[in-house]
Amino acid sequence: MPDPEPDADPTASDDAVFRKRTVSFVRRSGRMSEAQECAWSELAAHYALPVPRDGATTSVRAGSEIDPAAVFGRDAPLIVEIGSGQGHAIVHAASARPDADFLAVEVFKAGLARTMLDADRVGARNLRVVEANAPEVLEHLLPEASVDELWVFFPDPWHKKKHTKRRLVAPPFPTLAARALRDGGVLRLATDWEDYALQMRAVMADAADFEPAFEGEWAPRFDGRIVTAFERKGTAKGRDIRDLAYRRKARS
């Protein structure tokens, strides 16, 4: 996901009036391009999951669980990316791994339209997108133990001290991730913000349902993640890219 705008107001979301919990994004208005509008109109029937809402425009109503095998028309490993942005990483991964199914979770419709357009161009029919708040996807949309890998790459760092409470990878997150992941499933994290990397590691160290899938301080760079504009931007600014990976423990 992109960095927040310098003066972004966390109360500016058109969802704010409906939310009982803090969300990790700000809904910014913006019109889609003509190509994105066409992509949505022509491709959403295949790629976009319909979502019953619970008031807010990116909410997911409780009891809206999908059947991945029915959605994709087969039983296959399911990989979910939270905050897929323009879709560069997940489209590349889906085209490289036709044996697996992929779900892109994003709140920005224009980014999902671009994802569908690029997926269609490369013939990645094993990908779906959902316009929804990620925690609600993990809690209400995905069945328990249905996900093989969960990716959170370069989430919004909310670098202002007064906004850090809006970060996605915070104490409530591991429980939701653990619910969706199958036993032995892997949670992969990456960020170019050092203090967020340290927060991620501290949060996951306290997560009873997970164990590190790496040795030492940081995980090696995940070779299934292509270098995106956000990673290049961080590197250009002299920020180190840090990866983390955790394995979901067996359910008791």
C-alpha positions in Angstrom: 0.0 0.0 0.0 1.2 3.6 -0.6 2.5 5.7 2.2 -0.2 8.0 3.7 -0.5 11.5 2.4 1.5 14.0 4.6 -1.6 15.6 6.0 -4.0 12.6 5.8 -6.8 12.9 8.3 -7.5 9.5 9.9 -11.1 10.6 10.5 -11.7 11.5 6.9 -12.9 8.0 5.9 -16.4 7.8 4.5 -16.5 4.6 6.5 -15.7 6.3 9.8 -19.3 6.8 11.0 -19.9 3.0 10.8 -16.7 1.7 12.3 -16.6 0.4 15.8 -12.9 -0.3 15.6 -10.0 1.7 14.2 -9.2 0.8 10.6 -5.7 0.8 9.1 -6.5 3.0 6.1 -8.1 6.2 4.9 -10.6 6.1 2.1 -9.5 8.8 -0.3 -11.9 9.8 -3.1 -10.7 9.6 -6.6 -12.2 8.7 -10.0 -11.0 5.7 -11.9 -9.5 6.2 -15.3 -11.4 5.2 -18.4 -9.4 2.0 -18.7 -10.0 1.2 -15.1 -13.7 1.7 -15.4 -13.8 -0.5 -18.5 -11.7 -3.2 -16.6 -14.2 -3.1 -13.7 -17.2 -3.3 -16.1 -15.8 -6.1 -18.2 -13.7 -8.2 -15.8 -15.3 -7.9 -12.4 -17.7 -10.8 -13.1 -14.8 -13.2 -13.2 -12.3 -11.5 -10.8 -14.2 -9.5 -8.2 -15.8 -11.2 -5.2 -19.3 -9.8 -4.4 -19.3 -8.9 -0.7 -22.4 -8.4 1.6 -21.7 -5.2 3.5 -22.3 -4.2 7.1 -23.0 -0.5 6.6 -19.6 0.7 5.7 -18.5 0.6 2.0 -15.5 -1.7 2.6 -17.1 -3.8 5.5 -17.9 -7.5 5.4 -21.1 -8.7 7.0 -20.7 -11.4 9.5 -21.8 -14.8 8.1 -20.5 -14.0 4.6 -18.0 -16.8 4.4 -17.0 -18.0 0.9 -16.2 -21.4 -0.3 -12.8 -21.1 -2.0 -13.2 -24.3 -4.0 -16.5 -22.9 -5.4 -15.0 -19.5 -6.1 -12.0 -20.9 -8.0 -13.6 -24.0 -9.4 -11.0 -26.3 -7.8 -9.2 -27.3 -4.7 -5.7 -25.7 -4.7 -3.4 -23.9 -2.2 -4.8 -20.4 -1.4 -2.5 -17.4 -1.1 -4.0 -14.1 0.1 -2.3 -10.7 -0.1 -3.5 -7.9 2.2 -3.0 -4.4 0.8 -2.3 -5.5 -2.8 -2.2 -2.0 -4.1 -1.9 -1.9 -7.9 -1.5 -5.7 -7.9 2.0 -6.0 -9.3 3.2 -8.6 -6.8 0.2 -10.8 -6.8 -0.4 -10.7 -10.5 3.2 -11.8 -11.0 2.9 -14.5 -8.4 -0.4 -15.8 -9.9 1.0 -16.0 -13.4 4.2 -17.8 -12.1 2.2 -20.3 -10.0 -0.8 -21.6 -12.0 -1.1 -24.5 -9.4 -2.2 -22.1 -6.7 -5.1 -19.7 -6.2 -4.6 -16.0 -5.2 -6.8 -13.4 -3.5 -6.0 -9.7 -3.5 -7.5 -7.7 -0.7 -7.5 -4.0 -1.1 -9.7 -1.0 -0.2 -8.9 1.1 -3.2 -11.1 0.2 -6.2 -8.8 1.8 -8.8 -5.9 -0.5 -7.6 -8.2 -3.5 -7.9 -9.2 -2.5 -11.4 -5.6 -2.3 -12.4 -5.0 -5.7 -10.9 -7.8 -7.2 -12.9 -6.6 -5.6 -16.1 -3.0 -6.8 -15.7 -4.2 -10.3 -14.6 -6.4 -10.6 -17.7 -3.5 -9.4 -19.9 -1.2 -12.2 -18.7 -4.0 -14.8 -18.5 -3.9 -15.2 -14.7 -7.3 -16.6 -14.2 -6.4 -18.1 -10.8 -6.7 -14.7 -9.1 -9.6 -13.0 -7.5 -9.9 -9.5 -5.9 -12.0 -8.2 -3.0 -12.6 -4.6 -2.1 -12.8 -4.9 1.7 -11.2 -4.1 5.0 -8.6 -6.8 5.6 -9.4 -7.7 9.2 -13.1 -8.3 8.3 -12.0 -10.4 5.3 -9.9 -12.6 7.8 -12.7 -12.7 10.3 -15.9 -13.0 8.2 -15.1 -13.8 4.5 -12.4 -16.5 4.6 -13.2 -19.9 6.2 -11.2 -21.0 9.2 -8.0 -22.8 8.2 -8.5 -22.1 4.5 -5.3 -20.1 3.6 -1.9 -21.5 2.9 0.0 -18.2 2.9 -0.9 -14.8 4.0 1.1 -11.8 2.7 1.4 -8.3 4.1 4.0 -6.5 2.0 4.8 -2.8 2.7 1.6 -2.0 4.6 0.9 1.7 5.3 3.5 2.6 8.0 1.4 5.3 9.6 4.8 6.9 10.5 3.4 9.8 12.5 3.4 8.9 16.2 -0.2 9.9 16.7 -1.3 7.6 13.8 0.7 4.4 14.7 -2.3 2.9 16.4 -3.8 2.5 12.9 -1.1 0.0 11.8 -2.5 -3.3 10.7 0.1 -5.5 12.3 -0.8 -4.8 15.9 -1.9 -7.1 18.8 -5.4 -7.9 17.4 -3.9 -9.0 14.0 -2.3 -12.4 14.9 -5.6 -13.9 16.1 -7.3 -13.0 12.9 -4.4 -14.3 10.8 -4.2 -17.5 12.8 -7.9 -18.1 12.3 -7.6 -17.9 8.5 -4.3 -19.8 8.1 -4.3 -23.6 8.0 -2.0 -25.5 10.4 1.5 -25.0 9.0 0.5 -22.1 6.9 2.9 -19.1 6.6 2.4 -15.4 7.3 4.9 -13.3 5.4 5.6 -9.7 6.3 7.8 -7.1 4.7 8.4 -3.3 5.4 10.9 -0.6 4.8 10.1 1.2 8.0 12.5 0.1 10.8 10.2 0.9 13.7 7.3 -0.9 12.0 9.5 -3.9 11.4 10.4 -3.9 15.1 6.7 -3.6 16.0 5.8 -6.5 13.7 8.5 -8.7 15.3 7.4 -7.8 18.8 3.7 -8.4 18.1 4.4 -11.8 16.5 6.8 -12.8 19.4 3.7 -12.6 21.6 1.5 -14.5 19.3 0.8 -17.9 20.8 -0.4 -19.4 17.5 2.7 -18.7 15.6 6.4 -19.6 15.6 9.2 -18.0 13.6 9.9 -19.6 10.2 13.4 -18.1 10.1 16.6 -18.0 12.2 18.3 -14.8 13.5 16.9 -11.3 13.6 15.2 -11.2 10.2 13.9 -13.6 7.6 15.7 -13.8 4.3 14.1 -11.9 1.5 11.1 -13.9 0.2 12.1 -14.9 -3.4 8.4 -15.1 -4.4 8.1 -11.3 -4.0 9.0 -9.2 -7.0 10.5 -5.8 -6.5 7.7 -3.2 -6.6 7.6 0.5 -6.8 7.2 0.8 -3.0 10.3 -1.4 -2.4 12.3 0.7 -4.9 11.1 3.9 -3.2 12.2 2.7 0.2 15.6 1.5 -1.1 16.1 4.8 -2.9 15.5 6.7 0.4 18.1 4.5 2.1 15.7 2.4 4.1 16.5 -1.2 4.7 13.9 -3.8 3.6 13.1 -6.2 6.4 11.3 -9.5 5.9 9.6 -11.7 8.6 7.9 -15.1 8.3 5.9 -17.1 10.8 4.4 -20.5 10.7 0.9 -21.2 12.1 1.2 -23.8 14.8 -1.0 -26.9 14.8 -4.4 -26.3 16.4 -4.8 -28.2 19.7 
